[in-house]
């Protein structure tokens, strides 16, 4: 595995040589794929297009990112790993690395011209001890080596002799440095720093759903993304058929995380917000907190069901089918029995409507057979298309457009009252009823909550296709109806739910994961809690945790494992000049800087930064070495992280929300975005919960 040309007495030189050889092997793998000629192996242009697309995706997956370490660790096994550890994805034959005792662990598999492994994918079973082996359970590993990098250059290594009882267990300095390393730009992977409790979640099976409760800096988002990468490795064929999806809270967040999976070699995972999933109509309106809360309540699903099935009416007239000189009559009572049978089956409204003409046609065929005829399937299909049968179906079980159904429900007080009886009280009905009914679906000023109702109605009519696996991040902010919308996308698949109850910043924020998982349709999901903080410095998380008794009583505070306590200071401020001065101070340090403020204060701060000549970007935009400052509205801070954060006027963050509890939760989010340091500036008194 090591280059014999490197000096035997210089391990770092040998590892650098192996890195160079591995990069050359990866280039050769990519060139081999680029050189493939598919002209003589495809039967038609469709096959050629599909194969060419697969080749292009493979070429992208084999890209060598110059500033990203190709391998980050090494395992020296005491014995060559057995077949049970070397077995590949989904029961494939044992992998060739089973014959090797020394394995370099990296982001993807790399082999030489003879097929011998040079770098092992971190997801392979033989890589697992890199994350889980310990002095107590070495897992047959004699030595675990971690590598330090500057950019893409290997600069250091650190050995841990797991099987040597004389060597005391110590905290990895390289691991701490990697966790605390300043960052500029989008979120990066944590593949080199995954901890044992995180690894257990990452490698849990595809068949079960998992919910991860994790406070700020516990790595729950990264764990969820690495879990997707692992599942695609272990169940690639199955998930290639059924698909995977990552659902985030907003576009800024998705842009922030979008490079993690490609860095791990995964390019086929779709990303969307909940609003993207339910985008049946254009959103041009907004709801107040009360209306949005009622519309997001799970009771609305039953209201919609009642409203939809109110269109089904029992037949009062027979159906008479004329074929040639014969007339076949299906009496009203028999038609009613057919309709009731379809209702009792509880199948989708649209599917039942499509089945009804066939059921009526079958009743006619029974009469034909009794009369001595021998009709076949073609006759039944012809009867189902008969004008009289079509007219009966239209009268008894009419087609319903989901958007028009919601339009009527929100615009017609009597219709809403009829179908919300016993579910919504008068005040709740009044809260969601439009003061001025819209004339059409196109002219209506739909809100985001309305589109979720339309999605629910659409699923009642026609089943929503299911994916193989869905990751739902920042889930604590979803309403019950939004949970149902996401759950529809994984009814036959599994889900990874990520969130923190203390960071719920919507009026309808999740009260418990058990309740949320029931709405998602995954009541049996395993709830795991991450409490070890890898990102937020000790002094910062300790200060922010003062809010926990007021926003999430009983929730376990995050315990930072950072050796560096971080930079933390609370300062009085007399105005924008003090904020600008603090920004300049933080920009003098290495790393990214986030200026977070209550949304109403953003315009004034934008003007102040421009007047001071301080360039900045908005959340989701790329920072650079020359522009490292991001101006962040508090409402968009969730899920983002910066090396240094300047939080402006905490009380204003609280006051910008509709109620104090939501405001304090928003403040908790903004206080916990820093990786290395936090400055708080305030002219108004701090919230009493902090003091």
MIKOL-259530 format. One record per residue (C-alpha): z, x, y. Coordinates in steps of 0.2 Angstrom, whole numbers, padded with zeros to 4 digits, always signed. Each point is the difference from the previous one (the first is absolute). Layout:
# residues N
ZXY...
# end
This chain:
# residues 691
+0000+0000+0000+0003+0015+0012-0013+0012+0006+0002+0017-0010-0008+0009+0015+0015-0004+0011+0014+0013+0000+0013-0004-0014+0014+0004+0012-0005-0011+0014+0002-0019-0005-0005-0006+0017-0017+0010-0001-0003-0007-0018+0003-0018+0006-0011+0003+0015-0013+0006-0012+0002-0015-0011-0002-0011+0015-0016+0008+0005-0007-0001-0018+0005-0019+0000-0009-0003+0016-0015+0008-0007+0001-0010-0016+0002-0016+0010-0016+0004+0010-0009+0003-0016+0006-0017-0007-0007-0008+0016-0016+0010-0001-0003-0006-0018+0002-0018+0005-0012+0003+0015-0013+0007-0011+0000-0015-0012-0018-0007-0002+0001-0018-0005-0019-0004+0001-0002+0000-0018+0016-0009-0006-0001-0016+0009-0009-0015-0006-0003-0009+0017+0004+0002+0018+0016-0010-0001+0007+0012-0013-0006+0014+0011+0009-0006+0016+0016-0003-0010+0000+0017-0008-0005+0009+0017+0015-0009+0008+0011+0006-0013-0006+0018+0001+0002-0001+0019+0018-0006-0002+0004+0014-0013-0007+0013+0013+0011-0007+0013+0015+0001-0012-0004+0018-0003+0001+0005+0018+0011+0016+0003+0010-0004+0016+0002+0017+0008+0017-0003+0008+0007-0009-0016+0008+0010-0014-0010-0002-0016+0016+0003-0010+0018+0000+0006+0010+0004-0016+0000+0008-0016+0009-0003-0017+0003+0013-0013+0005-0009-0016+0010+0008-0013-0012-0007-0013-0018-0007+0001+0002-0018+0005-0002-0012-0015-0013-0013-0002+0012-0014+0005+0001+0009+0017-0018+0005+0002-0008-0017-0005-0011-0006+0014-0003-0017+0008+0000-0016-0010+0002+0009-0017-0014+0013+0002+0000+0015-0011+0013+0014+0004-0006+0010+0015-0005+0018-0001+0015+0006+0010+0011-0004-0015-0004+0017-0006+0007+0009+0015+0018+0005+0005-0004+0003+0018-0007-0014+0011-0004-0001+0018+0004-0017+0007-0011-0007+0014-0009-0015+0007-0014-0001-0012-0006+0008-0016-0010+0016+0001-0008+0009-0015-0010+0016-0002-0018+0002-0007+0007-0001-0018+0010-0016+0003+0017+0009+0001+0012-0008+0013+0004+0010+0015+0009-0014+0010+0008-0015-0009+0000-0017+0009+0018-0004+0006-0002-0017-0009-0002+0007-0018+0014-0002-0012+0002+0019-0001+0003+0001+0019+0015-0012+0000+0013+0013-0003-0005+0008+0017+0009-0015+0008+0013-0005-0013+0006+0016-0009+0017+0007+0005+0014+0012-0006+0007-0015-0010-0016-0005-0007-0013+0014+0001-0013-0009-0010-0005+0016-0009-0004+0008+0017+0005+0018+0002-0006+0002+0017-0005-0011+0015-0009+0008+0014-0003-0008+0017-0013+0007+0012+0001+0001+0019-0016-0001+0010-0005+0002+0018-0016-0011+0002-0009+0004-0016+0006+0017-0002+0014+0004-0014+0014+0009+0009+0015-0001-0011+0007-0005-0016+0017-0005-0007+0006+0000-0018+0013-0010-0009+0005+0005-0017+0005-0016-0008+0004+0007-0017+0011+0014+0006+0019-0006+0000+0005+0015+0011-0011-0005+0014+0009-0013+0011-0010-0015+0006-0005+0001+0018-0009-0011+0013-0018+0005+0001-0003+0008+0017-0019-0002-0001+0003-0019-0005+0011-0002+0016-0013+0009+0011-0014-0011-0007+0010-0016+0004+0004+0006+0017-0017+0008+0004-0006-0007+0017-0015-0011-0001-0014-0005+0011-0013-0014-0004+0001-0013-0014+0012-0001-0014-0001+0013-0014+0004-0001-0018+0017+0005-0007-0007+0005-0017+0009+0017+0001+0017-0007+0005+0001-0016-0012+0018-0001-0005+0006-0006-0018+0005-0018+0006-0017-0001+0009-0009+0006-0015+0007-0013-0011-0007-0013+0011-0017+0008+0002-0002+0002-0019+0006-0018-0004-0012-0010-0011-0015-0011+0006+0006-0015-0008+0016-0002+0010+0002-0003+0018+0012+0010+0010+0009-0003+0017+0007+0015+0009+0014-0003+0013+0000+0016+0011+0008+0004+0016-0009+0011+0014-0006+0017-0007+0003-0004-0018-0019+0002-0004-0003-0018-0006-0018-0001+0007-0005+0017-0007+0008-0005-0017-0011-0016+0001-0016+0010+0003+0004+0013-0013+0003-0014-0012-0017-0007+0003-0007+0018-0003+0010+0001-0016-0006-0017-0006-0018+0004+0003+0002+0016-0010+0009-0008-0015-0010-0017+0000-0016+0005+0009-0012-0011-0011+0010-0015+0001+0003+0001+0019-0018+0005+0003-0004-0018-0007+0014-0009+0009+0002+0010+0016+0015+0006+0011+0005-0005+0017+0013+0007+0013+0006-0013+0012+0008+0007+0016+0008-0009+0016-0014+0005+0012-0015+0010+0003+0009+0015+0009+0011+0001-0016-0015+0000-0012-0009+0013+0011+0016+0011-0001+0001+0000-0019-0019-0001-0004-0002+0019-0004+0014+0001-0013-0010-0007-0015-0016+0010+0004+0011+0016+0000+0005-0005-0017-0018-0002-0006+0000-0019+0001-0013-0008+0010-0002-0018-0007+0016-0009+0006-0003-0013+0013+0012-0002+0015+0003-0016+0010+0013-0010+0010+0005-0017-0005-0010-0007+0014-0015+0009-0007+0003-0009-0017+0001-0017+0008-0014+0001+0013-0008-0016-0004-0002-0005+0019+0001+0010+0016+0018+0002+0007+0000-0005+0019+0017-0008+0002+0018+0004-0002+0016-0009-0006+0017+0001+0007+0014+0006-0011+0005-0018-0006-0017-0005-0004-0005+0016-0009+0016-0001-0010-0003-0018-0006-0018+0004-0004+0006+0015-0010+0012-0010-0010-0003-0002-0019+0002-0019+0002-0017+0000+0009-0008+0003-0017+0006-0016-0006-0005-0009+0016-0018+0007-0003-0001-0005-0018+0005-0018+0004-0012-0001+0014-0014+0007-0011+0003-0011-0015+0002-0016+0012-0019+0001+0000-0001-0005-0019+0000-0019-0001+0000-0010-0016-0016-0009-0004-0001-0019+0002-0018-0002-0006-0009+0004-0016-0014+0013-0001-0016-0007-0007-0013+0013-0006-0018-0005-0002-0010+0010-0013-0017-0008-0004+0002-0018-0005+0019+0003-0004+0015-0002+0011+0016+0008-0004+0016-0006+0008+0016+0010+0002+0014-0012+0006+0012+0004+0014+0015+0001-0011-0008+0014-0011-0006+0009+0016+0018-0001+0006+0006+0008-0016-0012+0014+0002+0006+0004+0018+0018-0001-0005-0003+0012-0015-0008+0013+0012+0015-0002+0012+0012+0003-0014-0009+0016-0005+0005+0007+0017-0016+0010+0002-0008+0005+0016-0006-0014+0011-0018+0006+0000+0000+0004-0019+0006-0018-0004-0013-0007+0012-0014+0010-0010+0008-0006-0016+0000-0019+0004-0019-0003-0001+0000+0008-0017+0015-0011-0006-0009-0015+0006-0016+0005-0009+0010+0003-0016+0006-0018+0001-0018-0006+0001-0005+0011-0014+0014-0007-0011-0008-0017+0003-0017+0006-0004+0006+0007-0017+0008-0016-0004-0017-0009+0004-0008+0011-0013-0008+0013+0011+0002+0019-0002+0001+0007+0018+0002+0019+0002+0007+0011+0014-0016-0002+0010+0003-0018+0001+0018+0002+0005-0005+0012+0014-0013-0013+0006+0013-0014+0000+0012+0011+0010-0014+0002+0013-0004-0019+0000+0000-0007+0018+0014-0013-0005+0011+0013-0007-0002+0011+0015+0004-0014+0011+0016-0004-0010+0006+0018+0001-0003+0000+0019+0010-0015+0002+0014+0004-0012+0002+0019+0002-0009+0005+0016-0004+0018+0005+0013+0007+0012-0002+0015+0012+0016+0010+0002-0002+0003+0018-0003-0018+0004+0015-0005-0010+0012+0011+0010-0009-0006+0016+0004-0018-0004+0018+0005-0005+0004+0008+0016-0009-0012+0011+0004-0017-0008+0018-0004+0002-0001-0015-0012-0009+0010-0013+0013+0014+0002+0015-0012-0001-0007-0008-0015-0001+0016-0010+0015+0009+0007+0012-0014-0004+0016+0007-0008-0006+0018+0003-0001+0002+0019+0011-0009+0013-0006-0008+0016+0004+0016+0010-0009+0011-0012-0016-0011+0000+0000-0001+0019+0001+0019+0000-0016+0003-0010-0010-0015+0007-0013+0005+0012+0003-0008+0017-0019-0002+0002-0009-0002-0016-0016+0010-0003-0017-0008-0002-0006+0012-0013+0004+0015-0010-0010+0011+0011+0008-0006+0016+0018+0001-0006+0011+0013+0007+0006+0006-0017+0016+0011-0001+0004+0013-0013+0012-0012-0009-0014-0013-0001-0012+0011-0009+0014+0003-0014+0000-0019-0002-0019-0001-0001+0002+0014-0014+0012-0011-0009-0011-0015+0001-0015+0010-0006+0010+0006-0015+0005-0018-0004-0018-0004-0001-0007+0016-0008+0010+0014-0008+0001+0016+0009-0007+0015-0010+0014+0011-0006+0001+0019+0001+0007+0012-0012+0014+0007+0012+0005-0003+0018+0012+0011+0010+0008-0010+0014+0008+0011+0013+0013-0005+0014+0002-0016-0010+0016-0005+0008-0009-0008+0015-0011-0012-0010+0003-0019+0000+0001-0009-0017-0017-0007+0003-0007+0018+0003+0009+0006-0016-0009-0014-0009-0017+0006+0008+0003+0017-0007+0006-0006-0017-0016-0009-0002-0009+0016+0000+0010+0007-0015+0004-0015-0011-0007+0008-0015+0004+0018+0006+0016+0009+0006+0007+0004+0017+0010+0014+0008+0010-0008+0014+0007+0012+0014+0012-0004+0014+0017+0001+0008+0010-0015+0003+0008+0008+0016-0017+0002+0008-0005-0018-0001-0006-0004+0018-0007-0017-0002+0010-0016+0002-0005-0005-0018+0004+0018-0006+0005+0001-0019+0018-0004-0004+0000+0007-0017-0012+0008-0012+0003-0013-0014-0006-0014+0012-0015+0010+0006-0005+0005-0018+0001-0018-0005-0012-0005+0014-0011+0014-0006-0001-0007-0017+0009+0016-0007+0018-0006-0003+0002+0012-0015-0004+0016+0011+0012+0014-0001+0009+0004+0016+0003+0018+0003+0010+0007+0015-0004+0017+0008+0015+0006+0011-0004+0019+0001-0008+0004+0017-0013+0013+0001-0007-0003+0017+0013-0005+0013+0012+0014+0005+0019-0003-0004+0006-0003+0018-0014-0012+0004+0002-0011-0016+0019+0000+0002-0002-0006+0018-0013-0014-0005+0011-0005-0014+0013-0007+0012-0012-0015+0001+0000-0004-0019+0016-0011+0000-0008-0011+0013-0017-0001-0007+0002+0002-0019+0018-0001-0005+0003+0007-0018-0016+0011+0000+0003+0018-0005-0002+0012+0015-0013+0014-0003+0008+0017-0004-0011+0014+0008-0002+0015-0012-0007+0010+0014+0008+0017+0003-0005+0000+0018+0010-0013+0009-0014-0002+0013+0000-0001+0019+0008-0016+0007+0005-0004+0018+0004-0016+0010-0004+0002+0019+0002-0010+0015-0016-0004+0009-0004-0004+0018-0018-0004-0002-0017+0005-0007+0002+0018+0006+0014+0003-0012-0011-0007-0014-0014+0011+0005+0012+0015+0000+0006-0004-0017-0018-0001-0007-0004+0017+0007+0016+0007-0008-0005-0007-0017-0018+0005+0002+0006+0018+0002+0005+0000-0018-0011+0000-0015-0006-0016-0008-0004-0018+0005+0009-0010+0013+0002-0019+0001+0005-0009+0016+0006-0017-0006+0004-0014+0012+0002-0019+0001-0017-0008+0001+0002-0006+0018+0004+0017+0006-0016+0008-0007-0012-0003+0015+0012+0008+0012+0003+0015-0012-0019+0002-0002-0002+0001+0019+0014+0013+0001-0008+0011-0013-0017-0001+0008+0008+0005+0017+0009+0014-0008-0016+0007-0008+0007-0002-0018-0013-0005-0012+0005-0012-0014-0008-0011-0014+0004-0018-0006+0008-0003-0018-0014+0003-0013-0010+0012+0011-0001+0018-0006+0011+0012+0008-0006+0018+0003+0008+0016+0004-0004-0003+0018+0005-0018+0000+0016-0002-0010+0008-0014+0010-0001-0018-0007+0005-0015+0011+0007-0013-0012+0004-0018+0004+0016-0004-0010-0009-0014-0009-0012+0013-0008+0013+0013-0004+0004-0006-0018-0006+0012-0013-0005+0014+0012+0008+0017+0002+0000+0014+0012+0009+0017+0000+0008-0004+0017+0003-0018+0007+0005-0005+0018+0007-0017+0000+0000-0008+0017+0013-0014+0004+0007-0006-0016+0007-0016+0008-0018-0005+0005-0006+0002-0018+0014-0013-0005-0004-0012+0015-0018+0000-0004+0003-0010-0016+0003-0019-0002+0018+0003-0006+0013+0014+0000+0000+0003-0019-0019+0002+0000+0002+0011+0015+0013+0011-0008-0011+0002-0016-0015+0005+0011+0012+0013+0009+0005+0006-0018-0019+0003-0003-0003+0010+0016+0016+0011-0002-0006+0006-0018-0018+0006+0004+0005+0018+0003-0002+0014-0013+0008+0014+0010+0008-0007+0016+0004-0015+0011+0003-0002+0019+0006-0016+0006-0002-0004+0019+0008-0015+0008+0004-0007+0017+0007-0016-0006+0016+0000-0011-0003+0003-0018+0002-0014-0012+0018-0002-0004-0004+0001-0019-0005+0018+0003+0015+0005+0011
# end
